[in-house]
Amino acid sequence: MTIAATQPKRIYASTAREMFVSDDLGDTWHALGIRGKWPLPYARGLMVKADDPGVLFAGCGETTTGEKGHVLRTTDFGETWEILPLPTEPNATVWGLATHPADAKRIVAFSLFGEVYVSDDAGASWRKIAREFGEIRAAAWVPN
């Protein structure tokens, strides 16, 4: 679950097959309808850009352990989404993302099966780090 610094304050929640938003701190929710907006139906990681609450990043895939995934971005609070070009096709569902207010343009995305991608320009371009891990369930980056 992610809370965006908007007025009214928004909460986003990602479930296996849908993403929901609340504009009243969780009293009521409505679905964003990602099945018609996303290329793969399994919703996973979700992150609000640290300096722009209208920009969200999301990871998706075929299923929990799907063989491919995407990093997606919306600049209009989830109404429309674009696939961000990664240097290689992820080996599994893109499980999560991380950012930090110290450098809101740096985005880290990772697949469930250990691939890590980094963008230093808010998702316009990406590089895959050479080191692959086993299974990754969460990540954070902390500035020096």
N, C-alpha and C positions, 0 to 999 in steps of 0.2 A: 504494500500500500504506500502511496506517495501523496504528500500534501503539497500543492503548488501555492506560491505566494501571490494569489490573485484576489480580486475583490469581485464577488464574494470568494471566500477561501474555497478551493476545490480539493476534493480527495479523489484519487484515481485508485482503482483496484483491478488487478489482473487475475482472472481465473483461467482454467484450462482452455476454454473455448470462447471467452468474451472478455471485454474490458468495460468497466463501469465507472461512471463519474457521479459525484455528489457535489452540489453547489451549496449545501446547507449542513456541512460538517457531518454527513452520514445519516441524517434523518430520512432522506429519500435518495434514490439512485436511479440512473437511467443507463441503458446499454449504449455503447458507441457503435455497435453493429460491425465489428471487425471482420466477420465472415465475408462480407461484401467488399471490404476495403483492403484486406491483407492477402498476400499471395499464398501463405500457408496458415492453416487454421489454429495452430496451437499457440496460445499466448503465454509468454513467460516474463522475462525481466522487463522492468519499466523504470524510467528515470526522467525527471524533469531537469532541463538545462538550468544550471545554477544561476545564470544571470537573465533568464527569460522564461517565465512560467508558461508562455504559450507554446514553447518548444518541448516536445517529449520525444524520447527515444524508447524503442521497444525491441525486444528480441522475440523471434517466433521460430516455429519449426513445424514438422509434420505431426509429431506426437512427442511424448515425454522424451524418448530416446531416438527421435527421428534421425535420419541420415543426412539431412540438410537443414539449413536455417538461414535467416536473414536478420539484418539490423534495419529497423524502420525508423523514420522520423516524421513527425507532424509539426507544422508551424502554426496550426490553427486549432489548438486544444483538442486534437483527435478527430476532427471532421474528415480530413484527407491525410493520406500517408504516402511516403515514397520509400522505395528500397534504396538503401545506401550501398554503393559499390565497394565490396571488399576485394582484396587482392587475390583471394582464393575462395572457393565455395566452402563454407564451414562443414566440418565433419559430423555435425549433430545440430540439434536445436540450439539457437543462441539463447543461453540460459539467463544471462544477466549483464548489467552495465554498471559503470561507476564513473563518477565525476567529483569535482571538488570546487568550491567557490574561488579558491586561490587561482585557478586556471580553468574557467568555464568552457574553454575551447577544447580541452583535453578530455576525450571520452575513451573509456576502456570497455570493450565488449568481449565476452568469452562464451565459448560453446561448452555444453555439458561435458564433452569428452576432451577437454584440455587445451583447446586452441584459444589464443588471446590476440585480439586485434586492438590497435591504438590509433586514434585520430587526434591530431593536434590542431585541427581546423574545424571543429564542431561537426564532424562527419562528412565533410566534402571529400576527403581522401583518408585512406587507412593503410597501415602496415601491419603485417602479421609478425609477432615476435617469434624468434627462432625456437625458443624453449617451449615444448608442449608438456602438459601435465596429464595426470590420470583423469580424474573426474573433478570438475570445479562446480561448487554450488553457490559460492559467494565470493566477492572480491571488493576491495576498496583501495584507492590510491591516496596517499597522504603526501603533500608537498614537503620539501626539505625546509 
